[in-house]
Amino acid sequence: MIEFRKANTKSNFEVIAQLADTIWREHYIPIVGKPQIDYMLDKYQSTEAIASQVQDGYEYFMIHYNSNTVGYISIKKEEAALFLSKIYVLSSYRGKKIGKSAMFFIEEKANAYHLNSIRLTVNINNINSIKAYEKLGFINVGPLVTDIGSGFVMDDYEMIKKL
């Protein structure tokens, strides 16, 4: 059974930070390198960074599969779209329809907020994720390069799904 539980306590944020550390190192070091992942985990996925993002309007949800915490989602309501900031699942739980269930959950959130689209950014070299998003109805609307400090950039595509 797949469940989505809102993360709103320091202990929730600690669990998410640990998940991020595991998932990001495994998935992103081959794409952008260890120095950038070390920097991004500290800047964006530490317990303190997550708490700050929640204060700024981001919502985090832990993904549970058969009572195990196996991933997380972060979304933010914007004026014209729901921004899907993060969707991550432990590699050992991929292929169990968790991602599809998560996208359905995110679409329900967008509908509840009366938004008619979901937008996200994805690294241009994250080919498998780009293909998965395309299968789910997202359209690549172009590149988006963001300077994140300390000599690092996020080299992404912006993708949008109309609901």
N, C-alpha and C positions, 0 to 999 in steps of 0.2 A: 504494500500500500504506500502511495506517495502522498505526503502532506507538506504544506507550506506554513511555517510559523513565523510570525513577525518577530524580528530581533529588536529588543528595546532595553536590554540590560547590559551592564559591563560584562557579565559572564557570557552572554550571547555574543558580544563583540569579540571576546577572547577566543571563542570557538571558531568564529568566522575568520579571525586573523590567522589561526592555526591552519584552517582549511586552505586559505589563500596561500600561505607559505608552502604547503605541500603541492597544491595544484599549479600555482604559477611557476615554481621551480621546475617541475616536471615538464610543463607544457611550453613555457615561454623562453627558458634559457636557450634552447636550440634556435629560437626565432630572433631574439634581440640580445642575448648574452647575459651572463651572470651579473656584471656590474649594474646594468640597467634594472634588472629584476630586484637586486638588493635595494637599490634606490627607490623603486616604485613601491615595493612592499612596505618599506618604512614610511614613505610619504602618503600612500593611499590606502594601505590595508593593515596598518597597525591598529591595535585596540583604540588608541586615542584618535587616529585619523577617521576611523569608522564612526566613533561617537560624534566627532565634529561634523561629519557629513550628515548624520541623522539630524543634528541641530540645524543644518542648512537645508532641510527638506527632503533628503534622500530617505527612502524606506528600504530596509534590509529584511530579507526573509531567509530563514534557514530551510533547506530542503531535507526532508526526512523520508527515508525508504525503509520500510519494515522496522521502524523505530530507531534506525541509525541515521545520524546527521551526515549527509553525503555531499552537500553542496550548498550554494547560496545564490541569491538574486539581490540586485540593488536596482531600484527604479526611482525616477523623480518626475513628478508632474510638472510639465512645462505648459506654456500658453497654448501651443498648437499641437503638441505631441506628448506621448509618454516616452521619456528617455530611459532606455534599458542600459544602465551603466555597467552592470555585471551580471553574468550568468555562468556559473562554474559548477562542475560535478566531478567528483573524484574519478580517476580513470577506471578504477575497478568496478564502478557502477554505471559506466556508459553502456549503451546498447540495451537499456532496460526501460526505454520510453520516458525517462525522467525529463529529458530536454523538451520533448513534445508536450508533456504535462505542464512543465514550467512555462512554455510559451502560451499554452491555453490559459494558465493562471494570469500571466501578464496581460493577455488580451482582455480577460475579464476585468482586470484593474483599469485598463485604458477605457473600457466601456463604462465602468462605474464612475470614472472621472469625466465622462462625456467627451472623450478625445477620439478623433477618428484616424489616428496613426500612431505607430511606434517607431522610434528611431534609435539607432545604435551606432557605435563606431567599432571597427574591427581592424586589427593589424593587417596591412596589405599582404603580408607573407603567411597569414594564418589561413591557408587555402582550404583546409577541411571545414573550418568554422564558416567561411564565406559560402562554401557549397551548401552547408546545412541551412544557413539563413536563407539562401536563394530557394531551396526546396520548401521552406516555410513561408515563402511569398515576399521576402524582402527584396528590394531593388537597390542596386548600388547607384548612388547619386553622385559619386565622385570622391577624390582624395581630400584628406583633411590632415594637415601636418600641424602638430602642437608642440611648442617648446615647453618642456616640463621642468627645466632648470638643470643645473650641474652638467651642462653639455649634452643632455639627453633630449630626444624628441620622440613623440608618438607619431608614427607614420601609418595612418589609418585610411580606411574607406568609411564614408558615412553611408548607412543603409537605412531605408525607410520601408515600412509596410503599412499600406492603407487598410483600414478596417471597414 
